[in-house]
Amino acid sequence: MIAFLIASGVVFYITCTYIFRSYRDFGKISSRWYVPFPDMSFSVLEFYEYIERSLQKKGIFVDISRVTYKQRGVFSSRREYLRIERGEYIFLICAAPFGTDFFVSWWGGERIPFYKDLLPRIPGIGPILNWLITPKKTFYTLDTENMFEGTVRKCVQAAIDEITTNRGIRGLSDIERMPLRNTKWQ
């Protein structure tokens, strides 16, 4: 009876920590970036379409889709993101108004397979099992991850350049083009 209660408690704990985890798309966020545009507005649809066309011209195999996430809680509005995937790597790109301003952001990282998300949640042996089962990254894996991020970054920034040039707005500086690293949001 006690073993059943303990096992039930462990299953309940694992289930709750999995269900209530924010944005289950990512296991690890490796890159994020944003740029504000004060007192401006762009067409989100046009922006996303430009990025999609740019990626298709690059000739790399990626899955592109539109996804929506709640802005805040259960009853809040939804925000559409452009989702770009290649293997286990994901980029979520957001272009949206914010009051009288506009911003573009991305979150880049790795998808987390169910087992990699579940195993560390098992008390005691979970982290050890996860370490034993998870394959280590090779130099090639790291190189292709960097190439994917660089390609998406260039396509997003080319879309911004296109829109700002057409409107006679100052383009992005070199510092504004740099992704932010080591984000605390996980």
N, C-alpha and C positions, 0 to 999 in steps of 0.2 A: 504494500500500500504506500509506504513512504517512497519507494523507488518510483512508483507511478506518479506521485505528486511532484517529485523532483523532475522527472522527465517531462511532465506536463508544464511545469514552470519554465524549464529550459526552452521548450517548443514555443510557449507563449512569448517569452523574452525575444527569441529569434524572430518570430513573426512580427511582433510590434516594432522592433528596430528596423526590420526590412520595410514594412509598410509605411512607416512614418518618416523615412529618410527622404530628404529633399532631392529632387531631380535625379532619379535613379539612372538616368542616361549615363552619368559619369561615375567612374570609379576613382579617377584622378584627373583633376584639372591642371593642365600644364601651362596654359597660356590664356591670358585674357587681355582685352584691349577695348578702349572706347575713345570716342572723340565727340565733343559737343559742338553744336552749331547754333550760336545765340541768334535769336530773332529770325530764324529761317525755317522753312518747311520744304521737304522733298517728297516725291512720290515713292512710297515704300515698294509698291508693286514694280515700278520701273527700276528701282535700285536692285531688288532681288533678281529681276529678269536679266539685268546687265551682268550680275555676278554669275548667273547660270550660263549665259552665253560665253563669258570669258573662260569658265572652267571647261566647257565643251570644246572650245578652240584649243585648249592645252592638250587634249587627247589622252588624259589620264582617266582611269576608271574610277568614278565616284558615284555614289547614290545621293541624289539631291531631292529633298522633299520639304514641304512646309508643315510645321508642327505648331500647335498652340499650347501655351501654358497660362495658368491663372496669374494675374498680376499680383494678387495678394492672397486672400483667403478663398473659401469655398464659393462665396457669392460674388466675387469680384469679376471684373471684365477679363477677357482673354487677350493675350498678345501673340501675334504670329511671328515665328522665327523661321529663318531659312536654315535647314539642317543639311550639312554636307558630311558624308561618311565615306571612309575608305578603310576597309578592314575593321580594326578595332578602334580607329581614331575618328573622332566626331568634332565638328564645329557647329555651334549654334550662333547664328548671326541675327542681330536684332537691329532694325532701323525703325525709329519711332519718334513721334512728337512728344514733347515734355513741356506742357504749357505753351508758351510762345516760341520755345526753342525746339531743336531736333537733335537726336543723337544716333550714333551708330556704335554698336558694340559686338564683341564676339566672346565666346567661351570655347576654348579648345581643350580637348583631353581625350582620355581613353574610355571606351565602353567598359562596363564591368559585367563580365559573365555572371550568371546566377551563382555558380559554385564559388567564384572568387568573392562574391558579396556575402554568401551564406557562411562559408567556412570560418572566417575570423570571428563570427558572432557566437560560435559554439564555445562555451566556457571551457577553459583548460586546454584542450588539445586542438581547438580550431586554428589558432594562429600557426601552430607547428604543421598541421596538415596543409594549410594554405601555402606555407613556405616550401614544403616538399613537392606539392603538385604544380605550382605555378612555374611555367618555363621562364628562364632568364632571358633578357633582351640581348640580341646580338648587335654588333656594330651596324650591320645592314638594316636591322629593324629600327635602330635609332636614326640612321641616315634617312630612311624613307619617311619616318615620322617628321623629321625636320624639313624635308622637301615638301611634304604635304602641307605642313603649316605655312611654309614660305609661299607656296603656290596660292593657297587660299588668301593669305595676307595680301599678296600682290593683286589678286582679283578684286578683293574688297576695296583696296586703296585706289585701284584703277577706276572702279565705279564712282568713288568719291571724287576723284580727279575729273572724271567726265562731267559729273553734275556741277561741281564748283566752277569748272572752266566755262561751261555753257551759261552759267549765271553771272560770270564775272566776279566770282568770290575768290578770296585768297585760298590757295591750296594748303595742304598739310605741310608742316615743317618736318625736318628729319626726326626731331624728337617726338613729335606727335605720331609718327609712323611706327615707332618702336612698341612691340608688345610688352605688357606688364608680366613679370615673372613672379614665381613663388607666392601666389595668392594665398591668403589665409582662408578663403572660403572653400570648403571641401564638402 
